[in-house]
Amino acid sequence: MTQGPSWRRTHTCGELRPTHVGATVTLNGWVQARRNLGGIYFLDLRDRYGLTQVVIPEALGATVKLGPEFVLSVRGKVSAREGSQINTERPTGGVEVIAEAIEVLSSSPPPPIDLSGSTETSLETRLKYRYIDLRRPAMQRNLAHRSRFINAMRRAFEAQGFLEIETPILTKATPEGARDFLVPSRVHPGEFYALPQSPQIFKQILMVAGLDRYFQVARCFRDEDLRADRQLEFTQLDMEMSFVEEEDVFATWEKVMRDTFKDAMGIELSIPFPRMRWEESMERFGVDKPDLRFGLELHAADAWAKACEFQVFRSAVESGGRVMGITVPAAHNLSRKDVTELEGVAKGIGAKGLAWWKAGAAGGSGPLAKFCATPEAAASLMAAMGAAEGDTCLFIADRKSLTRKVLGELRNQLGRRLDLIPKPSGPTDPAQWRFTWVTHFPLFEWDEDAGRYFSAHHPFTAPEDWSLDGAMEGKQPDLGKLSSRAYDLVLNGWELGSGSVRIHRADVQQKIFSMLGIGPEEQQRKFGFFVEALSQGAPPHAGFALGLDRTSALTLGLDNIREVIAFPKTASAVDLMCDAPSQVDPEQLAEVHVRSVLPTPSAPANPAS
């Protein structure tokens, strides 16, 4: 048996404690910091487990040259630190290693990123040198949390009898609401694979196959604009179940989330989570992902507006729009400047303006006061708005969707500005985790630019009314009024994931395609294999997918998923470390039968010419 290398570690840099005093150990790691105190050198050696202080005697220090981020193997004896020398902020702070031998395993130039955290580094630099950025303890903690969280979810699904089954990465281009990434085929000229936006069709086919409890940690790809909570490629925990309805999916996920939070974070969640229909969420909060940690719910003032003398309000209601508002308690004392700033926000979203009224039984004050001159008018508006004396009421009067959208954003901004979100008592306080299921989304939504309806969720979502309001019998329903059996899981104002009861009947699936303007020929070309599968004995089934990047970020209190992804893209969809995307050689394009319409880069000049 051959002997291992002399540098092989015996302990990690976060492992040593006073119980190890007197032991001879070998540590491997990076030089975090170094100090020279009168000829005796001290350095902090770091790995992903922690930091250990190493003392380098003068004689040894003269034989080695060390720099920041050098990779070392240190052999030495563990010694106790005494009194004021103990570092109480570090788990290894009660000991140090007196070095007897040091081997430089790898040297490094001065790093472009300050790993101590004392200096701010630009995002561009962090992403260009991501391999160094990932050495930071904060990033390593984030990725470790993500790993624990995902593996806890795996265990929770396995405990409920689910099978983890992988679905293809190279698949068929099908419309699911975003652009596909296309992959040209070398062996089939002119034909393309698509990277999956989700495993949707395959997991439904697994239900047809009788594998009635499936889950997968799935990589998904969508060619869409990036945001703080969105990347071109992302990871989701995907699942599907047979012979179930909504409540079965809810109960399964509530158990998974309860077990995962307990396992990975030590937090006891209260289940079941509350439920509300989409229409209720929009009416009360103006958004379909409500933050339930604070109040300021929307109020409808349509009846008051219809009877008042304010022409802007009356016209909005008479034309089929809405007059709605938010009541800010007097204790928060909104100033005129505050209202002006909020009006700027409202106009930026598309509102024509923001009306306001400081409530009062004698008429109050503000632009609406003259329309509340009688005690009856003032009392009626105060009742509609749930307002007390001195409260400030903010109003939007416009078409229904815009009115809700603007007030939903104003509510969220007020929640932050007025510090209405309760502070948790500690990291494991369950009160800070306010989950809710939002159910029965619209089946279709109108796209103004395209001038037609699209699926609000995806075209495989079951309608609430399986007759599609008579469409299965040849009637022409109002597509904008059809409700679906889609649902979202929302946490603290973030959508964690979406799901639905699926269409398991081939005839209904074909009708949905037709209602979306997908004719029989296109149905056969794009979905023929799927519709045929549904016709071969498909069970009722439903599923859900939860965004793991978003959930990991939220459970760490972060507002950007980039901080829990090892190698993310920039907001302009660029990988700064790899310099991707990039042009490829014409020979590579020719192999896959693709010709670029962009000019190829110029060849470098021949220095000999």
Secondary structure as the mmCIF struct_conf table of DSSP 4:
data_model
#
loop_
_struct_conf.conf_type_id
_struct_conf.id
_struct_conf.beg_label_comp_id
_struct_conf.beg_label_asym_id
_struct_conf.beg_label_seq_id
_struct_conf.end_label_comp_id
_struct_conf.end_label_asym_id
_struct_conf.end_label_seq_id
HELX_LH_PP_P HELX_LH_PP_P1 THR A 2 PRO A 5
TURN_TY1_P TURN_TY1_P1 SER A 6 TRP A 7
BEND BEND1 THR A 10 HIS A 11
TURN_TY1_P TURN_TY1_P2 CYS A 13 GLU A 15
HELX_RH_3T_P HELX_RH_3T_P1 PRO A 18 HIS A 20
TURN_TY1_P TURN_TY1_P3 VAL A 21 GLY A 22
STRN STRN1 THR A 24 LEU A 37
TURN_TY1_P TURN_TY1_P4 GLY A 38 GLY A 39
STRN STRN2 ILE A 40 ASP A 47
TURN_TY1_P TURN_TY1_P5 ARG A 48 TYR A 49
STRN STRN3 GLY A 50 ILE A 56
HELX_RH_AL_P HELX_RH_AL_P1 GLU A 58 GLY A 61
TURN_TY1_P TURN_TY1_P6 ALA A 62 THR A 63
TURN_TY1_P TURN_TY1_P7 PRO A 68 GLU A 69
STRN STRN4 VAL A 71 ALA A 80
HELX_RH_3T_P HELX_RH_3T_P2 GLY A 83 GLN A 85
TURN_TY1_P TURN_TY1_P8 THR A 88 GLU A 89
BEND BEND2 ARG A 90 ARG A 90
TURN_TY1_P TURN_TY1_P9 PRO A 91 GLY A 94
STRN STRN5 VAL A 95 SER A 106
HELX_LH_PP_P HELX_LH_PP_P2 PRO A 109 PRO A 111
BEND BEND3 PRO A 112 ILE A 113
TURN_TY1_P TURN_TY1_P10 LEU A 115 SER A 116
BEND BEND4 GLY A 117 THR A 119
HELX_RH_AL_P HELX_RH_AL_P2 LEU A 123 LYS A 128
TURN_TY1_P TURN_TY1_P11 TYR A 129 TYR A 129
HELX_RH_AL_P HELX_RH_AL_P3 ARG A 130 ASP A 133
TURN_TY1_P TURN_TY1_P12 LEU A 134 ARG A 135
BEND BEND5 ARG A 136 ARG A 136
HELX_RH_AL_P HELX_RH_AL_P4 PRO A 137 ALA A 159
TURN_TY1_P TURN_TY1_P13 GLN A 160 GLY A 161
STRN STRN6 LEU A 163 GLU A 164
BEND BEND6 ILE A 169 LEU A 170
STRN STRN7 THR A 171 THR A 171
BEND BEND7 GLU A 176 ALA A 178
STRN STRN8 ARG A 179 ARG A 179
HELX_LH_PP_P HELX_LH_PP_P3 ASP A 180 PHE A 181
STRN STRN9 LEU A 182 PRO A 184
BEND BEND8 ARG A 186 HIS A 188
TURN_TY1_P TURN_TY1_P14 PRO A 189 GLY A 190
STRN STRN10 PHE A 192 ALA A 194
BEND BEND9 GLN A 197 GLN A 197
BEND BEND10 PRO A 199 PRO A 199
HELX_RH_AL_P HELX_RH_AL_P5 GLN A 200 VAL A 208
TURN_TY1_P TURN_TY1_P15 ALA A 209 GLY A 210
STRN STRN11 ARG A 213 PHE A 221
STRN STRN12 ASP A 223 ASP A 223
BEND BEND11 GLU A 224 GLU A 224
STRN STRN13 ARG A 227 ARG A 227
TURN_TY1_P TURN_TY1_P16 ALA A 228 ASP A 229
STRN STRN14 ARG A 230 ARG A 230
BEND BEND12 LEU A 232 LEU A 232
STRN STRN15 GLU A 233 SER A 242
BEND BEND13 PHE A 243 PHE A 243
HELX_RH_AL_P HELX_RH_AL_P6 GLU A 246 MET A 265
BEND BEND14 ILE A 271 PRO A 272
HELX_LH_PP_P HELX_LH_PP_P4 PHE A 273 PRO A 274
STRN STRN16 ARG A 275 ARG A 277
HELX_RH_AL_P HELX_RH_AL_P7 TRP A 278 PHE A 285
BEND BEND15 GLY A 286 LYS A 289
TURN_TY1_P TURN_TY1_P17 LEU A 292 ARG A 293
BEND BEND16 PHE A 294 PHE A 294
STRN STRN17 LEU A 298 ALA A 300
HELX_RH_AL_P HELX_RH_AL_P8 ASP A 302 ALA A 307
BEND BEND17 CYS A 308 GLU A 309
HELX_RH_AL_P HELX_RH_AL_P9 GLN A 311 GLU A 318
TURN_TY1_P TURN_TY1_P18 SER A 319 GLY A 320
STRN STRN18 ARG A 322 VAL A 328
HELX_RH_3T_P HELX_RH_3T_P3 ALA A 330 HIS A 332
HELX_RH_AL_P HELX_RH_AL_P10 ARG A 336 ILE A 349
TURN_TY1_P TURN_TY1_P19 GLY A 350 GLY A 350
BEND BEND18 LYS A 352 LYS A 352
STRN STRN19 ALA A 355 LYS A 358
TURN_TY1_P TURN_TY1_P20 ALA A 361 ALA A 362
STRN STRN20 SER A 365 SER A 365
BEND BEND19 GLY A 366 GLY A 366
TURN_TY1_P TURN_TY1_P21 PRO A 367 LEU A 368
HELX_RH_3T_P HELX_RH_3T_P4 ALA A 369 CYS A 372
BEND BEND20 THR A 374 THR A 374
HELX_RH_AL_P HELX_RH_AL_P11 PRO A 375 MET A 385
TURN_TY1_P TURN_TY1_P22 GLY A 386 GLY A 386
TURN_TY1_P TURN_TY1_P23 GLU A 389 GLY A 390
STRN STRN21 THR A 392 ASP A 398
HELX_RH_AL_P HELX_RH_AL_P12 LYS A 400 ARG A 417
TURN_TY1_P TURN_TY1_P24 LEU A 418 ASP A 419
BEND BEND21 ILE A 421 ILE A 421
HELX_LH_PP_P HELX_LH_PP_P5 PRO A 422 PRO A 424
BEND BEND22 SER A 425 GLY A 426
TURN_TY1_P TURN_TY1_P25 PRO A 427 THR A 428
HELX_RH_3T_P HELX_RH_3T_P5 PRO A 430 GLN A 432
STRN STRN22 PHE A 435 THR A 439
STRN STRN23 PRO A 442 PRO A 442
BEND BEND23 LEU A 443 LEU A 443
STRN STRN24 PHE A 444 ASP A 447
TURN_TY1_P TURN_TY1_P26 GLU A 448 GLY A 451
STRN STRN25 ARG A 452 SER A 455
BEND BEND24 ALA A 456 HIS A 457
TURN_TY1_P TURN_TY1_P27 PRO A 459 PHE A 460
STRN STRN26 THR A 461 THR A 461
HELX_LH_PP_P HELX_LH_PP_P6 ALA A 462 ALA A 462
STRN STRN27 PRO A 463 PRO A 463
BEND BEND25 GLU A 464 ASP A 465
TURN_TY1_P TURN_TY1_P28 TRP A 466 GLY A 470
HELX_RH_3T_P HELX_RH_3T_P6 ALA A 471 GLU A 473
TURN_TY1_P TURN_TY1_P29 GLY A 474 GLY A 474
HELX_RH_3T_P HELX_RH_3T_P7 LEU A 479 LYS A 481
STRN STRN28 SER A 483 SER A 484
STRN STRN29 ALA A 486 LEU A 491
TURN_TY1_P TURN_TY1_P30 ASN A 492 GLY A 493
STRN STRN30 TRP A 494 VAL A 501
STRN STRN31 ARG A 502 ARG A 502
HELX_LH_PP_P HELX_LH_PP_P7 ILE A 503 ILE A 503
HELX_RH_AL_P HELX_RH_AL_P13 ALA A 506 MET A 515
TURN_TY1_P TURN_TY1_P31 LEU A 516 GLY A 517
HELX_RH_AL_P HELX_RH_AL_P14 PRO A 520 LEU A 534
TURN_TY1_P TURN_TY1_P32 SER A 535 GLY A 537
HELX_LH_PP_P HELX_LH_PP_P8 ALA A 538 PRO A 540
STRN STRN32 HIS A 541 GLY A 547
HELX_RH_AL_P HELX_RH_AL_P15 LEU A 548 THR A 555
TURN_TY1_P TURN_TY1_P33 LEU A 556 GLY A 557
BEND BEND26 ASP A 559 ASP A 559
HELX_RH_3T_P HELX_RH_3T_P8 ILE A 561 VAL A 564
BEND BEND27 ALA A 566 PHE A 567
TURN_TY1_P TURN_TY1_P34 ALA A 571 SER A 572
BEND BEND28 ALA A 573 ALA A 573
STRN STRN33 ASP A 575 ASP A 575
TURN_TY1_P TURN_TY1_P35 LEU A 576 ASP A 579
STRN STRN34 ALA A 580 ALA A 580
BEND BEND29 PRO A 581 PRO A 581
HELX_RH_AL_P HELX_RH_AL_P16 PRO A 586 GLU A 591
TURN_TY1_P TURN_TY1_P36 VAL A 592 HIS A 593
BEND BEND30 VAL A 597 LEU A 598
HELX_LH_PP_P HELX_LH_PP_P9 PRO A 599 ALA A 605
TURN_TY1_P TURN_TY1_P37 PRO A 607 ALA A 608
#
